[in-house]
């Protein structure tokens, strides 16, 4: 019955939970590690822990005494050798056995000596008293300290009786405790059986939960497949972006201009060309007008200097000299810079305008958009592969479901439940017999206690009557009836002590040997787990089995499965899968072969072919735009000629200075028409300076700035543009030709992630089977219950019983002596000492 019910159950716990799945959908798990939740677990009601209460003090006292009697370590080797030889080795190992049992043997010898000698001593004591010896003579000598001796003897007897009473009470308490705890055996058995039913009933639910969680892994795989664009394509984009983004940024970082100022650089170049063209036209036009006006001024001044006042004989020498100086300085009234020889920049300006008609930023942003569209491109190119993998996921689920139908879960669990019920019924059939045997035991223990109580009753009554009936004026022959009755009761107690004490000591010795050895050889080693080392000794239970549990269950005794490991694992409430090492018999991986389930998925994902040649970072028009910009003819401009001319003055002499000098020389002339005419020419020069020179100087300054800007731009512009184009072409080549390795690498990572979800599920199944599914706490609870019933209920109670009863029995010996001596002071004597007064005188 046990083999047919339990072994199939173990098979189901390890295999069925691995091979079935639930097709019901589960909410979409969050990204990252899969969350399979907690396996639903039942609550076991058995609390395999016993607190004895106040009587525990007596239990500890007895255990301390036993430790003094038997301080030796647990004889594991001796017990193993005796068990293997079926106690045949006792003849050769008797010395070790005697050495271990020496404490018990000494105590037993004392008890047997007491049981044998006390009746003999009692027999001779009675014969001695019949011969009026040993206190049997009804004569008491008068002594001066008689009262003191009587009081001392009475006190000692009362104290001894009191201690005997305490011992009897301890024995009675232990007896009652055992009877009350026997009634709790049914509660422990019932709770253990209910826990086994819970174990059997909850296991299918837990297995179903394990099976249903395949949907968690499946849903996560489907989620990732549906989002393969952002996941796989996003990673490919991020890796490509590290190389490509730098090239695209370079296209918009020419001449150290930031990306958002790339177009501004082009516009500034165009504006510089426009300013240069316009400034050149202004200067060329202004040069013509200025030359004409200066020619008119020179002619007018020469005409004025032809005045007779300059060279007439009547004119003074100063005026004549001044006129000659002015005439000589007229050659300075000429244009210094020759802008007419400078070529215009109209051709460069027209080419720059043509470049700006096409927006380079839009073209480059198309490259960014094309690269950023990688996830969508991956989604479109892997659509068929994703659909195939999703179909495979359903097929895998069907295959797992088909395997699960091989094992009849419900029928085996039903057999196990029937087995539990059958065992429970058998145990309940023995309850009346257990109660009857406990009742007989209780009666026997109470009878033993009553023997001692009978002695105590005579002692207490004797002390009471002797004390109350004592008359200090009465002589030994005239003592009262009550006092005499007290003495008689003490002697009766002595007689009863001789009759029953040897029986009590004999039974106490037998119980002591049995209970003491049970405590030292079973209970104490169980708490230290040394008893498991004996049970787990190789080839002890069966000569052909190294370990008897796997030898019995799996016919493989070499498996590392011991009683201690099974108990400890179940004590921690772990799964029976790990407790019975079912992984060595029913390996999860052999049934949930990850390679078998995922090889088709891996093959489908490895067939992914992602073509990124559709990503165009810089189209032909953008490239031509950059080339046109670099070839705008800025290098064709003769910047040296421009800068040479703009660095010259507009005129050979500063007109304002010339006008001031002219006025100063005029002021030295006599007043008259000549002076007024020359001052008028000085005013004309100032007017020409303000109206023509100043605008031309401003135009020259602007032209100077524009030329210098264009010169700086033109110096390294072609190299930068070519470097940008080369970088973009290299990035384009990377995407179009050399990205295969990157794509394969990222695809492998994505595939590993998908397969990892299956690994997570299988590892979770393994962990759940080992830790949470079918927790075997009821089995360790049954062992603990047996230990509680055997040790805490039976052994501790019986050890406390013999301890109390044995102490009381031993104290009967001093009680006998004290009672015999004290009875002389209570009983009425037949004769007494007579003193003659005369003689005394």
C-alpha positions in Angstrom: 0.0 0.0 0.0 2.8 2.4 0.9 4.8 1.7 -2.2 1.9 1.9 -4.6 0.7 5.2 -3.2 3.8 7.1 -2.2 6.3 6.4 -4.9 3.9 7.4 -7.8 3.2 10.6 -5.8 6.9 11.4 -5.7 7.0 10.9 -9.5 4.2 13.3 -10.0 5.7 16.0 -7.8 8.9 16.0 -9.8 7.5 15.5 -13.3 4.0 16.7 -13.7 4.9 20.1 -12.4 7.5 20.3 -15.1 5.5 19.1 -18.1 2.1 20.8 -17.9 1.1 24.4 -18.8 -2.0 26.5 -18.6 -3.2 28.4 -21.6 -5.0 31.0 -19.7 -3.5 34.5 -20.3 -1.8 36.3 -17.5 -1.4 40.0 -17.2 1.6 41.4 -19.1 4.7 41.2 -16.9 6.8 44.3 -16.5 10.1 44.5 -18.3 13.2 42.9 -16.7 13.2 39.8 -14.6 10.1 37.7 -14.8 7.8 37.6 -11.8 6.2 34.3 -11.3 4.6 35.2 -8.0 4.4 32.9 -5.0 3.3 29.3 -5.1 0.0 29.0 -3.1 0.7 27.0 0.0 -1.6 25.4 2.6 -1.2 25.9 6.3 -0.1 22.9 8.4 -1.7 23.0 11.8 0.6 20.7 13.7 2.9 22.5 16.1 5.5 19.8 16.9 6.7 21.5 20.0 6.0 20.6 23.6 6.2 22.8 26.7 5.8 20.7 29.8 4.9 23.6 32.1 5.9 23.6 35.8 6.6 19.9 35.8 9.4 20.7 33.4 11.5 21.6 36.4 11.3 18.0 37.6 12.1 16.8 34.1 15.3 18.9 34.0 16.2 17.7 37.5 15.9 14.1 36.4 17.9 14.8 33.2 20.6 16.4 35.3 20.7 13.4 37.6 21.0 11.1 34.6 23.8 13.1 33.2 25.7 12.7 36.5 25.0 8.9 36.4 25.9 8.6 32.8 28.3 11.4 31.6 29.7 9.3 28.7 29.3 10.3 25.1 26.8 8.6 22.9 28.3 5.2 21.9 27.6 5.4 18.2 30.3 2.9 17.1 29.3 0.4 19.7 25.6 0.6 18.8 26.3 0.3 15.1 28.5 -2.7 15.7 26.0 -4.4 17.9 23.2 -3.7 15.4 25.2 -5.1 12.5 26.0 -8.3 14.4 22.5 -8.5 15.9 24.1 -8.2 19.4 26.5 -11.1 18.6 29.4 -8.7 19.2 28.3 -8.2 22.8 30.6 -11.0 23.9 33.6 -9.2 22.5 32.5 -5.6 23.2 31.1 -6.2 26.7 33.8 -4.1 28.3 32.8 -1.1 26.2 29.1 -1.7 27.0 29.9 -2.1 30.7 32.0 1.0 30.7 29.1 3.0 29.1 26.5 1.5 31.5 28.7 1.6 34.6 26.7 4.4 36.1 23.4 2.6 35.6 24.9 -0.7 36.7 26.1 0.9 40.0 22.7 2.4 40.7 20.9 -0.8 39.7 23.2 -2.8 42.0 22.4 -0.4 44.9 18.7 -0.9 44.2 18.9 -4.6 43.9 21.0 -4.8 47.1 18.4 -2.7 48.8 15.6 -4.9 47.5 17.3 -8.1 48.6 18.8 -7.1 51.9 15.8 -5.1 53.3 13.4 -8.1 53.5 16.2 -10.2 55.1 17.0 -7.4 57.5 13.3 -7.0 58.3 13.0 -10.7 58.9 15.9 -10.8 61.4 14.7 -7.5 62.9 11.3 -9.1 63.6 12.8 -12.2 65.1 15.1 -10.1 67.1 12.2 -8.1 68.6 10.3 -11.3 69.3 13.2 -12.2 71.5 12.8 -8.9 73.3 15.8 -7.5 71.6 16.2 -4.7 69.1 13.8 -2.5 71.0 11.3 -5.3 71.5 11.7 -5.3 75.3 8.8 -3.3 76.8 11.2 -1.6 79.2 12.6 1.9 79.0 15.4 3.2 81.1 14.9 6.6 82.6 17.3 9.2 81.3 17.6 12.9 82.0 17.7 13.8 78.3 14.7 11.6 77.4 12.6 14.6 76.4 15.3 16.0 74.2 15.9 12.7 72.5 12.2 12.3 72.0 11.9 15.7 70.4 14.9 15.2 68.2 13.7 11.8 67.0 10.2 13.2 66.3 11.6 16.1 64.3 13.8 13.9 62.2 11.0 11.5 61.5 8.7 14.3 60.6 11.3 15.8 58.3 12.0 12.5 56.7 8.3 11.8 56.2 7.9 15.3 54.7 10.7 14.6 52.2 9.1 11.2 51.4 5.8 13.0 50.9 7.4 15.3 48.4 8.8 12.4 46.5 5.4 10.7 46.4 3.8 13.9 45.2 6.4 14.1 42.4 5.7 10.5 41.5 2.0 11.2 41.5 2.4 14.4 39.4 4.4 12.5 36.9 1.8 9.7 36.8 -1.0 12.2 36.3 1.0 14.1 33.7 1.5 10.9 31.6 -2.2 10.1 31.8 -3.2 13.6 30.7 -0.7 13.6 27.9 -1.8 10.3 26.6 -5.1 11.9 25.9 -3.3 14.5 23.7 -1.9 11.7 21.6 -5.2 11.6 19.7 -5.0 15.4 19.0 -1.4 15.1 17.7 -2.3 12.1 15.5 -5.4 13.8 14.1 -3.5 17.1 13.3 -0.7 15.1 11.6 -3.2 13.2 9.5 -5.0 16.4 8.5 -1.6 17.9 7.5 -1.0 14.9 5.3 -4.4 15.4 3.7 -3.5 19.0 3.2 -0.2 18.0 1.7 -2.0 15.6 -0.7 -4.8 18.1 -1.5 -2.7 21.2 -2.0 0.0 19.5 -4.2 -2.2 19.4 -7.4 -3.1 23.0 -6.9 0.6 23.9 -6.5 1.5 21.8 -9.6 -1.2 23.6 -11.6 0.2 26.9 -10.5 3.7 25.9 -11.7 2.2 24.8 -15.0 0.2 28.0 -15.4 3.3 30.2 -15.0 4.5 29.0 -18.4 2.1 31.6 -19.7 4.2 34.3 -17.9 7.3 33.4 -19.9 5.2 32.9 -23.0 3.6 36.3 -22.7 6.9 38.0 -22.1 8.4 36.4 -25.2 5.4 37.5 -27.2 5.7 41.0 -25.7 9.3 41.3 -26.8 8.6 39.9 -30.2 5.8 42.4 -30.8 8.3 45.1 -29.7 11.3 43.7 -31.6 11.6 47.1 -33.4 12.2 49.2 -30.3 14.2 46.4 -28.6 16.4 44.9 -31.3 16.2 47.9 -33.7 16.7 50.3 -30.9 19.9 48.6 -29.8 21.2 48.4 -33.4 20.4 52.1 -33.7 22.2 53.0 -30.5 25.3 51.1 -31.6 25.3 52.6 -35.1 24.6 56.0 -33.7 27.9 56.0 -31.8 29.7 56.0 -35.2 27.2 57.7 -37.4 26.2 60.6 -35.2 29.7 62.0 -35.1 29.8 62.1 -38.9 26.4 63.7 -39.2 27.4 66.3 -36.5 30.5 67.0 -38.5 28.5 68.1 -41.4 27.0 70.8 -39.3 30.2 71.7 -37.4 32.3 73.2 -40.2 34.6 76.0 -39.1 33.9 75.1 -35.5 30.3 76.3 -35.9 27.8 74.5 -33.7 25.1 72.3 -35.3 22.4 74.9 -34.7 24.6 77.6 -36.4 25.6 75.7 -39.5 23.2 77.5 -41.8 24.1 80.8 -40.1 27.7 80.2 -41.2 26.6 79.9 -44.8 24.4 82.9 -44.5 27.2 84.9 -43.0 29.4 83.9 -45.9 26.8 85.0 -48.3 26.3 88.2 -46.5 30.1 88.8 -46.5 30.1 88.3 -50.2 27.1 90.6 -50.7 28.8 93.3 -48.5 32.0 92.9 -50.4 30.2 93.3 -53.8 28.1 96.2 -52.6 31.1 97.9 -50.9 33.2 97.5 -54.0 30.5 99.0 -56.2 30.1 101.9 -53.7 33.9 102.5 -53.6 34.3 102.3 -57.3 31.4 104.7 -57.9 32.6 107.0 -55.1 36.1 107.0 -56.4 34.9 108.3 -59.7 32.9 111.1 -58.2 35.6 112.0 -55.7 38.2 112.2 -58.4 36.0 114.5 -60.4 35.3 116.7 -57.4 38.9 116.9 -56.4 39.8 117.8 -60.0 37.3 120.7 -59.9 38.8 121.8 -56.5 42.3 121.8 -57.9 41.3 123.7 -61.0 39.4 126.3 -58.9 42.3 126.8 -56.5 44.7 127.1 -59.4 42.4 129.7 -60.9 42.3 131.5 -57.6 46.0 131.4 -57.2 46.3 133.1 -60.6 45.0 136.2 -58.9 47.3 139.2 -59.3 47.6 139.4 -55.6 49.7 136.3 -55.6 52.3 137.3 -58.1 51.9 141.1 -58.7 54.9 143.2 -58.0 52.8 145.2 -55.5 52.0 142.1 -53.5 54.1 141.4 -50.5 56.6 138.6 -50.4 54.7 136.6 -47.8 51.6 136.4 -49.8 53.6 135.4 -52.9 55.4 132.7 -50.9 52.1 131.4 -49.5 50.6 131.2 -52.9 53.6 129.2 -54.2 53.2 126.8 -51.2 49.5 126.3 -51.8 50.1 125.7 -55.5 52.8 123.1 -54.7 50.5 121.2 -52.3 47.6 120.9 -54.8 49.2 117.7 -56.2 48.1 115.9 -53.0 44.5 116.4 -53.7 44.2 113.1 -55.5 42.7 109.6 -54.7 45.1 107.2 -53.1 43.2 103.8 -53.4 42.4 102.4 -56.8 39.3 100.3 -56.5 38.7 100.1 -60.1 41.4 97.6 -60.6 39.7 95.1 -58.1 37.6 92.4 -59.7 34.1 92.0 -58.4 32.8 88.9 -56.4 29.6 88.5 -58.2 30.4 85.0 -59.5 31.1 83.8 -56.0 28.0 85.5 -54.7 25.8 83.8 -57.3 27.2 80.4 -56.5 26.6 81.0 -52.8 23.1 82.0 -53.5 22.6 78.8 -55.5 24.0 76.8 -52.5 21.6 78.5 -50.1 18.6 77.7 -52.2 19.0 74.1 -50.9 18.6 73.9 -47.1 21.5 71.7 -45.9 20.0 71.3 -42.4 16.9 69.6 -43.9 19.1 67.3 -46.0 21.2 66.3 -42.9 18.0 65.9 -40.8 16.8 63.4 -43.4 19.9 61.4 -42.5 19.1 61.5 -38.8 15.5 60.5 -39.6 16.7 57.7 -41.8 18.9 56.4 -39.0 16.2 56.9 -36.3 13.9 54.9 -38.5 16.0 51.7 -37.8 13.4 50.3 -35.3 10.6 50.5 -37.8 12.8 49.1 -40.5 13.7 46.1 -38.2 10.0 45.6 -37.4 9.0 45.4 -41.1 11.9 43.1 -42.0 11.3 40.7 -39.2 7.5 40.5 -39.3 7.4 37.0 -40.8 10.0 35.7 -38.4 8.1 37.1 -35.4 4.9 35.4 -36.6 6.7 32.1 -37.0 8.2 32.3 -33.5 4.8 33.2 -32.0 3.4 30.1 -33.7 6.2 28.0 -32.2 5.4 29.3 -28.7 1.9 27.8 -29.1 3.4 24.6 -30.4 5.8 24.3 -27.5 2.8 24.8 -25.1 0.9 22.0 -26.9 3.9 19.7 -26.7 4.3 20.3 -23.0 0.6 19.6 -22.4 0.9 16.4 -24.3 3.7 15.1 -22.1 1.7 15.9 -19.0 -1.1 13.6 -19.9 1.2 10.6 -19.5 1.1 10.8 -15.7 -2.2 10.0 -13.8 -1.9 12.7 -11.2 -5.3 12.5 -9.6 -5.4 8.8 -9.3 -2.1 8.5 -7.6 -3.0 11.3 -5.2 -6.2 9.6 -4.5 -4.4 6.4 -3.6 -2.1 8.3 -1.3 -5.1 9.9 0.4 -6.8 6.5 0.8 -3.5 5.2 2.3 -3.5 8.0 4.8 -7.1 7.4 5.8 -6.5 3.7 6.1 -3.5 4.3 8.4 -5.5 6.8 10.5 -8.3 4.3 10.9 -5.9 1.6 12.0 -4.5 4.0 14.6 -7.9 4.9 15.9 -8.7 1.3 16.3 -6.0 1.1 18.9 -7.2 4.1 20.9 -9.4 1.9 23.3 -6.6 -0.5 23.9 -4.2 2.4 24.6 -6.6 3.9 27.0 -7.1 0.6 28.7 -3.4 0.0 29.0 -2.9 3.5 30.3 -5.6 3.0 32.9 -3.9 -0.2 34.1 -0.6 1.6 34.2 -2.2 4.4 36.2 -3.7 2.0 38.7 -0.4 0.3 39.1 1.5 3.5 39.7 -1.2 4.8 42.1 -0.9 1.4 44.0 2.9 1.9 44.3 2.3 5.4 45.6 -0.3 4.2 48.0 2.2 1.8 49.5 4.4 4.7 50.5 1.4 6.8 51.4 0.3 4.0 53.8 3.7 4.2 55.5 3.4 8.0 55.6 -0.1 7.7 57.1 1.2 5.5 60.0 4.1 7.9 60.5 2.0 11.0 60.6 -0.7 9.4 62.7 1.9 8.0 65.0 3.6 11.4 65.4 0.2 13.1 65.9 -1.0 10.7 68.5 2.3 10.4 70.2 2.6 14.2 70.4 -1.0 14.9 71.5 -1.1 12.0 74.0 2.2 12.7 75.6 2.1 13.5 79.3 5.4 14.6 80.8 4.2 13.6 84.3 3.3 10.1 83.2 5.8 7.4 83.7 6.6 4.9 80.8 4.2 2.3 82.4 1.4 4.8 82.9 1.4 6.5 79.4 -2.0 7.2 78.0 -3.8 5.2 75.3 -3.4 7.9 72.6 0.4 8.0 73.1 0.5 4.2 73.1 -1.6 4.2 69.9 0.9 6.6 68.3 3.8 4.3 69.1 1.9 1.3 67.8 1.2 3.1 64.5 4.9 3.9 64.1 5.8 0.2 64.6 3.0 -0.7 62.1 4.6 1.7 59.6 7.9 0.0 60.1 6.4 -3.3 59.4 4.7 -2.1 56.2 8.0 -0.5 55.1 9.7 -3.9 55.4 6.9 -5.6 53.5 6.6 -3.2 50.5 10.0 -1.4 50.3 11.8 -4.2 48.5 8.9 -4.4 45.9 9.1 -0.6 45.4 12.8 -0.6 45.0 12.7 -3.5 42.6 10.2 -1.8 40.3 12.0 1.5 40.6 15.2 -0.2 39.5 13.6 -1.8 36.5 11.9 1.5 35.5 15.2 3.4 36.1 17.1 1.1 33.8 14.5 1.3 31.1 13.8 5.0 31.3 17.3 6.1 31.9 18.7 4.3 28.9 15.8 5.5 26.7 16.7 9.0 27.7 20.5 8.6 27.1 20.3 6.3 24.0 17.2 7.7 22.2 15.9 11.0 23.4 19.1 12.9 24.0 20.8 11.7 20.8 17.7 12.6 18.8 18.0 16.3 19.9 21.7 16.3 19.0 20.9 14.3 15.8 23.4 11.6 16.7 20.7 9.0 16.4 20.4 9.8 12.7 24.1 9.1 12.3 23.4 5.6 13.6 20.4 5.1 11.4 22.3 6.5 8.4 25.2 4.1 8.9 25.9 2.4 5.6 24.7 -1.2 5.3 23.1 -1.1 8.7 19.5 -1.5 7.8 20.2 -3.7 4.9 23.5 -5.4 4.1 23.3 -4.5 0.4 22.2 -0.9 0.9 24.6 1.9 1.6 21.6 4.3 2.2 18.4 2.5 3.0 15.9 5.3 2.0 17.0 5.5 -1.7 17.6 1.8 -1.7 14.0 1.2 -0.7 12.4 3.9 -2.8 14.6 3.9 -5.9 16.7 0.8 -5.6 19.8 3.0 -5.7 21.4 3.0 -2.3 24.4 4.9 -3.5 22.3 8.1 -3.8 23.2 10.7 -1.1 19.9 10.6 0.7 20.0 10.1 4.4 17.4 10.1 7.2 19.1 13.2 8.7 19.1 15.1 5.4 15.4 14.2 4.8 14.4 15.2 8.4 16.4 18.5 8.2 15.0 19.4 4.8 11.4 18.8 5.9 12.1 20.6 9.2 12.8 23.7 7.1 9.5 23.1 5.3 11.1 22.7 1.9 9.7 20.7 -0.9 9.7 17.0 -0.9 11.4 17.2 -4.3 14.6 18.3 -2.6 14.0 16.3 0.6 13.9 13.0 -1.3 16.5 14.1 -3.9 14.0 13.5 -6.7 16.3 15.5 -9.0 18.6 12.5 -9.2 15.7 10.3 -10.3 13.4 12.7 -12.2 15.7 15.5 -13.5 13.7 18.6 -14.4 16.1 19.4 -17.2 15.6 16.0 -18.9 11.8 16.7 -19.1 12.0 20.5 -19.7 14.9 20.3 -22.1 15.6 23.9 -22.9 17.5 23.0 -26.1 14.6 20.9 -27.3 12.0 23.6 -26.7 14.1 26.6 -27.9 16.1 25.2 -30.8 13.4 26.1 -33.3 13.0 29.5 -31.7 16.7 30.1 -31.9 16.8 28.9 -35.5 14.0 31.2 -36.5 15.6 34.2 -34.8 19.0 33.3 -36.3 17.4 33.5 -39.7 16.7 37.2 -39.2 18.3 39.2 -42.0 18.2 42.9 -41.5 19.3 45.1 -44.4 20.2 48.6 -43.5 21.2 49.7 -47.0 18.0 51.7 -47.1 19.5 54.1 -44.6 20.9 57.1 -46.5 22.7 59.4 -44.3 23.5 62.1 -46.9 21.8 62.1 -50.3 23.6 63.1 -53.5 22.0 66.5 -53.4 23.3 67.1 -49.9 26.8 66.0 -50.8 26.7 68.2 -53.9 25.5 71.1 -51.8 28.5 70.7 -49.5 30.9 70.5 -52.5 29.3 73.5 -54.1 29.8 75.4 -50.8 33.4 74.4 -50.6 33.8 75.3 -54.3 32.1 78.6 -54.2 35.2 80.3 -55.5 36.3 81.9 -52.3 39.8 80.9 -52.9 39.7 82.7 -56.3 39.4 86.1 -54.6 42.7 88.1 -54.5 42.4 89.0 -50.8 45.8 90.7 -50.9 44.8 93.2 -53.5 41.6 93.9 -51.6 43.3 94.3 -48.3 46.0 96.4 -49.9 43.5 98.9 -51.3 41.3 99.1 -48.3 44.3 99.7 -46.0 45.2 102.8 -48.1 43.6 106.2 -47.4 40.9 107.4 -49.7 43.0 110.4 -50.7 46.7 111.0 -50.6 46.3 113.7 -48.0 43.6 114.0 -45.4 41.2 116.6 -46.7 40.4 118.0 -43.3 44.1 118.5 -42.5 44.6 120.0 -46.0 41.6 122.4 -45.4 43.0 123.4 -42.0 46.4 124.0 -43.4 44.9 126.0 -46.3 42.9 128.2 -43.9 46.0 128.7 -41.7 48.0 130.0 -44.7 45.1 132.1 -45.9 44.8 133.8 -42.5 48.4 135.0 -43.1 47.3 136.8 -46.2 45.9 140.4 -46.3 42.2 140.6 -46.2 40.7 140.7 -49.6 39.2 138.7 -52.4 42.1 136.3 -52.5 41.7 135.4 -48.9 38.0 134.9 -49.1 38.3 132.8 -52.3 40.8 130.4 -50.6 38.7 130.1 -47.5 35.8 129.2 -49.8 37.9 126.4 -51.3 38.8 125.1 -47.8 35.0 124.9 -47.0 34.5 122.9 -50.2 37.1 120.4 -49.1 35.4 120.0 -45.8 32.1 119.4 -47.6 33.7 116.8 -49.8 35.2 115.1 -46.8 31.9 114.9 -44.9 29.8 113.9 -47.9 32.1 111.5 -49.8 35.2 110.6 -47.8 33.4 109.5 -44.6 31.0 107.1 -46.5 33.8 105.7 -48.5 35.9 105.1 -45.4 32.9 103.3 -43.8 32.5 101.2 -47.0 36.3 100.4 -46.9 36.0 99.3 -43.3 33.1 97.0 -44.1 34.9 95.7 -47.1 38.0 95.1 -45.0 36.0 93.0 -42.4 34.2 91.0 -45.1 37.4 90.2 -46.9 39.1 89.1 -43.7 36.1 86.9 -42.8 36.1 85.4 -46.3 39.8 84.9 -46.2 39.5 83.0 -42.8 36.6 80.9 -44.2 38.3 80.1 -47.4 41.6 79.0 -45.9 40.4 75.7 -44.4 36.8 75.4 -45.8 37.6 72.8 -48.6 39.5 70.5 -46.2 36.8 70.6 -43.6 34.0 70.0 -46.1 36.0 67.1 -47.7 36.7 65.6 -44.2 32.9 65.8 -43.3 32.0 64.1 -46.6 34.6 61.4 -46.1 33.3 60.8 -42.5 29.7 60.6 -43.7 30.7 58.2 -46.5 32.7 56.0 -44.0 29.6 55.9 -41.8 27.4 55.1 -44.8 29.8 52.3 -45.7 29.6 51.0 -42.1 25.8 50.9 -42.3 25.6 49.5 -45.8 28.4 46.9 -45.7 30.1 46.5 -42.3 27.0 46.5 -40.0 26.4 42.8 -40.5 28.6 41.9 -37.5 26.9 44.5 -35.4 23.4 43.2 -36.4 24.4 39.6 -35.8 25.8 40.5 -32.4 22.7 42.4 -31.3 20.4 39.7 -32.8 22.3 37.1 -30.7 21.8 39.2 -27.6 18.1 39.5 -28.4 17.9 35.7 -29.0 19.7 35.1 -25.7 17.1 37.3 -24.0 14.2 35.3 -25.5 15.8 32.0 -24.5 16.6 33.5 -21.1 12.9 33.7 -20.4 12.7 29.9 -20.8 15.7 29.5 -18.6 14.1 31.7 -15.9 10.9 29.6 -16.0 12.8 26.4 -15.7 15.0 27.7 -12.9 11.9 29.0 -11.1 10.3 25.6 -11.5 13.4 24.0 -10.1 13.5 26.4 -7.2 9.8 26.1 -6.5 9.9 22.3 -6.6 12.8 22.4 -4.1 11.5 25.1 -1.8 7.7 25.6 -2.2 5.9 22.8 -3.9 4.6 20.0 -1.6 6.5 21.2 1.5 7.2 18.1 3.5 6.8 19.6 7.0 4.2 17.0 7.9 6.8 14.2 7.6 9.2 15.9 10.0 6.2 16.8 12.2 5.4 13.1 12.4 8.9 12.3 13.5 8.8 15.1 16.1 5.4 13.9 17.3 6.8 10.4 17.9 9.7 12.0 19.8 7.3 14.1 21.8 5.1 11.2 22.7 8.0 8.8 23.4 10.4 11.2 25.2 8.4 14.2 26.5 5.3 12.2 27.4 6.4 8.7 28.3 10.1 8.8 29.1 10.2 12.1 31.0 7.1 11.2 33.0 8.3 7.7 33.9 11.8 9.0 34.8 10.2 11.6 37.1 8.0 8.8 38.6 10.9 6.5 39.4 12.9 9.5 40.7 10.2 10.5 43.1 9.3 7.0 44.1 12.9 5.9 44.4 13.8 8.8 46.7 10.8 8.0 48.9 11.8 4.3 49.0 15.4 5.1 50.0 14.2 7.4 52.7 12.1 4.5 54.2 15.3 3.2 55.6 16.0 6.2 57.9 12.2 6.3 58.5 12.3 2.8 59.9 15.2 3.5 62.2 13.7 6.7 63.5 10.2 5.2 63.9 11.5 2.3 65.9 13.5 4.5 68.3 10.7 7.1 68.6 8.1 4.3 69.4 9.9 3.7 72.7 8.9 7.2 73.8 5.2 6.8 72.9 4.3 3.2 73.8 3.2 2.1 77.3 6.0 0.0 78.8 5.5 -3.0 81.0 8.4 -2.2 83.4 10.3 0.8 84.2 13.3 1.8 86.4 12.4 2.2 90.1 14.6 4.5 92.3 14.7 3.9 96.2 14.8 7.2 98.0 16.4 5.8 101.1 19.0 4.1 99.1 19.7 7.3 97.3 20.1 9.1 100.7 
